[in-house]
Amino acid sequence: MSDTPALFAGLVGEASVTVVPELTARHLGSGTVAVFATPEMVRLMERAAVNGLAPYLADGQQSVGTLVNIRHLAATPMGATVTARAELISIEGRRLLFKVSAHDGTDLIGEGAHERALIDLARFEARVAAKQRGQ
Protein backbone atom coordinates (compact mmCIF):
# COMPACT_ATOMS: atom_id res chain seq x y z
CA MET A 1 0.00 0.00 0.00
CA SER A 2 1.28 3.50 -0.88
CA ASP A 3 1.63 6.48 1.43
CA THR A 4 0.50 8.69 -1.46
CA PRO A 5 -2.71 10.63 -0.70
CA ALA A 6 -5.68 10.04 -2.99
CA LEU A 7 -6.56 12.36 -5.85
CA PHE A 8 -9.51 14.68 -5.24
CA ALA A 9 -11.65 17.17 -7.16
CA GLY A 10 -10.39 20.65 -6.40
CA LEU A 11 -6.70 19.74 -6.60
CA VAL A 12 -4.81 22.62 -8.27
CA GLY A 13 -1.51 22.86 -10.10
CA GLU A 14 0.30 25.83 -11.59
CA ALA A 15 3.17 26.49 -13.97
CA SER A 16 4.72 29.75 -15.17
CA VAL A 17 7.01 30.85 -17.97
CA THR A 18 8.43 34.12 -19.23
CA VAL A 19 7.80 34.69 -22.93
CA VAL A 20 11.09 34.59 -24.85
CA PRO A 21 11.61 34.46 -28.64
CA GLU A 22 11.66 30.62 -28.66
CA LEU A 23 8.09 30.56 -27.26
CA THR A 24 6.56 32.82 -29.91
CA ALA A 25 4.28 31.94 -32.80
CA ARG A 26 6.86 33.32 -35.21
CA HIS A 27 9.59 31.00 -33.90
CA LEU A 28 7.36 27.91 -33.80
CA GLY A 29 5.81 28.53 -37.21
CA SER A 30 2.29 28.62 -35.77
CA GLY A 31 1.94 32.21 -36.95
CA THR A 32 4.04 35.16 -38.06
CA VAL A 33 3.88 37.40 -34.99
CA ALA A 34 6.24 37.56 -32.03
CA VAL A 35 3.69 36.79 -29.30
CA PHE A 36 3.22 33.79 -27.00
CA ALA A 37 2.34 30.82 -29.20
CA THR A 38 -0.84 28.81 -28.73
CA PRO A 39 1.06 25.47 -28.66
CA GLU A 40 3.23 26.83 -25.83
CA MET A 41 0.14 27.93 -23.90
CA VAL A 42 -1.31 24.43 -24.23
CA ARG A 43 2.00 22.93 -23.09
CA LEU A 44 2.05 25.24 -20.05
CA MET A 45 -1.52 24.23 -19.17
CA GLU A 46 -0.54 20.54 -19.39
CA ARG A 47 2.49 21.22 -17.20
CA ALA A 48 0.21 22.86 -14.60
CA ALA A 49 -1.93 19.70 -14.50
CA VAL A 50 1.16 17.48 -14.22
CA ASN A 51 2.50 19.67 -11.40
CA GLY A 52 -0.79 19.42 -9.53
CA LEU A 53 -0.89 15.63 -9.83
CA ALA A 54 2.75 14.97 -8.94
CA PRO A 55 2.41 14.78 -5.13
CA TYR A 56 -0.58 12.44 -5.39
CA LEU A 57 0.65 9.76 -7.80
CA ALA A 58 1.61 6.36 -6.46
CA ASP A 59 5.00 4.82 -7.19
CA GLY A 60 5.07 3.65 -10.81
CA GLN A 61 2.04 5.75 -11.73
CA GLN A 62 2.06 8.65 -14.19
CA SER A 63 -0.44 10.49 -16.34
CA VAL A 64 -0.64 11.16 -20.06
CA GLY A 65 -2.57 13.84 -21.90
CA THR A 66 -5.56 12.57 -23.84
CA LEU A 67 -7.55 15.68 -24.77
CA VAL A 68 -7.18 19.44 -25.02
CA ASN A 69 -10.00 21.86 -25.79
CA ILE A 70 -8.51 25.32 -25.40
CA ARG A 71 -9.40 28.84 -26.50
CA HIS A 72 -6.58 31.38 -26.93
CA LEU A 73 -8.21 34.67 -25.95
CA ALA A 74 -5.51 37.36 -25.96
CA ALA A 75 -2.01 38.01 -27.25
CA THR A 76 0.95 38.12 -24.85
CA PRO A 77 4.14 40.02 -25.74
CA MET A 78 7.70 38.89 -25.14
CA GLY A 79 8.92 39.56 -21.62
CA ALA A 80 5.57 38.92 -19.97
CA THR A 81 5.16 36.07 -17.49
CA VAL A 82 2.34 33.63 -18.20
CA THR A 83 0.92 31.50 -15.40
CA ALA A 84 -1.27 28.52 -16.14
CA ARG A 85 -3.63 26.98 -13.60
CA ALA A 86 -5.20 23.53 -13.79
CA GLU A 87 -7.99 22.50 -11.43
CA LEU A 88 -9.05 18.85 -11.28
CA ILE A 89 -12.83 18.92 -11.61
CA SER A 90 -13.73 15.31 -12.33
CA ILE A 91 -12.32 11.85 -11.69
CA GLU A 92 -13.84 8.95 -13.63
CA GLY A 93 -11.73 5.87 -13.01
CA ARG A 94 -8.38 6.57 -14.68
CA ARG A 95 -9.78 9.62 -16.55
CA LEU A 96 -9.02 13.03 -15.00
CA LEU A 97 -10.68 16.20 -16.28
CA PHE A 98 -9.14 19.61 -15.58
CA LYS A 99 -10.43 23.14 -16.00
CA VAL A 100 -7.42 25.09 -17.27
CA SER A 101 -6.64 28.77 -17.67
CA ALA A 102 -3.68 31.02 -18.41
CA HIS A 103 -3.10 34.64 -17.38
CA ASP A 104 -0.32 37.03 -18.42
CA GLY A 105 -0.56 39.45 -15.52
CA THR A 106 -2.88 41.71 -17.51
CA ASP A 107 -5.41 39.44 -19.22
CA LEU A 108 -6.91 36.01 -19.08
CA ILE A 109 -5.23 34.74 -22.25
CA GLY A 110 -6.61 31.21 -22.44
CA GLU A 111 -9.10 28.80 -20.96
CA GLY A 112 -10.59 25.42 -21.57
CA ALA A 113 -10.52 21.77 -20.65
CA HIS A 114 -7.70 19.26 -20.46
CA GLU A 115 -8.03 15.54 -19.86
CA ARG A 116 -5.34 13.18 -18.61
CA ALA A 117 -5.34 9.42 -18.05
CA LEU A 118 -3.59 7.66 -15.21
CA ILE A 119 -1.20 4.95 -16.39
CA ASP A 120 0.97 2.23 -14.90
CA LEU A 121 4.33 3.42 -16.22
CA ALA A 122 5.95 -0.03 -16.59
CA ARG A 123 2.97 -1.42 -18.53
CA PHE A 124 2.78 1.69 -20.70
CA GLU A 125 6.49 1.60 -21.54
CA ALA A 126 6.30 -2.12 -22.34
CA ARG A 127 3.45 -1.47 -24.82
CA VAL A 128 5.39 1.38 -26.45
CA ALA A 129 8.53 -0.80 -26.74
CA ALA A 130 6.50 -3.63 -28.29
CA LYS A 131 5.00 -1.22 -30.80
CA GLN A 132 8.45 0.12 -31.66
CA ARG A 133 9.80 -3.43 -32.24
CA GLY A 134 6.86 -4.11 -34.57
CA GLN A 135 7.65 -1.18 -36.85
FISE-519406 format. One record per residue (C-alpha): residue in three letters; x, z, y. Coordinates in pm, whole numbers, plus 50000, padded with zeros to 5 digits. Layout:
N
ALAXZY;...
END
This chain:
135
MET500005000050000;SER501284991250350;ASP501635014350648;THR500504985450869;PRO497294993051063;ALA494324970151004;LEU493444941551236;PHE490494947651468;ALA488354928451717;GLY489614936052065;LEU493304934051974;VAL495194917352262;GLY498494899052286;GLU500304884152583;ALA503174860352649;SER504724848352975;VAL507014820353085;THR508434807753412;VAL507804770753469;VAL511094751553459;PRO511614713653446;GLU511664713453062;LEU508094727453056;THR506564700953282;ALA504284672053194;ARG506864647953332;HIS509594661053100;LEU507364662052791;GLY505814627952853;SER502294642352862;GLY501944630553221;THR504044619453516;VAL503884650153740;ALA506244679753756;VAL503694707053679;PHE503224730053379;ALA502344708053082;THR499164712752881;PRO501064713452547;GLU503234741752683;MET500144761052793;VAL498694757752443;ARG502004769152293;LEU502054799552524;MET498484808352423;GLU499464806152054;ARG502494828052122;ALA500214854052286;ALA498074855051970;VAL501164857851748;ASN502504886051967;GLY499214904751942;LEU499114901751563;ALA502754910651497;PRO502414948751478;TYR499424946151244;LEU500654922050976;ALA501614935450636;ASP505004928150482;GLY505074891950365;GLN502044882750575;GLN502064858150865;SER499564836651049;VAL499364799451116;GLY497434781051384;THR494444761651257;LEU492454752351568;VAL492824749851944;ASN490004742152186;ILE491494746052532;ARG490604735052884;HIS493424730753138;LEU491794740553467;ALA494494740453736;ALA497994727553801;THR500954751553812;PRO504144742654002;MET507704748653889;GLY508924783853956;ALA505574800353892;THR505164825153607;VAL502344818053363;THR500924846053150;ALA498734838652852;ARG496374864052698;ALA494804862152353;GLU492014885752250;LEU490954887251885;ILE487174883951892;SER486274876751531;ILE487684883151185;GLU486164863750895;GLY488274869950587;ARG491624853250657;ARG490224834550962;LEU490984850051303;LEU489324837251620;PHE490864844251961;LYS489574840052314;VAL492584827352509;SER493364823352877;ALA496324815953102;HIS496904826253464;ASP499684815853703;GLY499444844853945;THR497124824954171;ASP494594807853944;LEU493094809253601;ILE494774777553474;GLY493394775653121;GLU490904790452880;GLY489414784352542;ALA489484793552177;HIS492304795451926;GLU491974801451554;ARG494664813951318;ALA494664819550942;LEU496414847950766;ILE498804836150495;ASP500974851050223;LEU504334837850342;ALA505954834149997;ARG502974814749858;PHE502784793050169;GLU506494784650160;ALA506304776649788;ARG503454751849853;VAL505394735550138;ALA508534732649920;ALA506504717149637;LYS505004692049878;GLN508454683450012;ARG509804677649657;GLY506864654349589;GLN507654631549882;
END
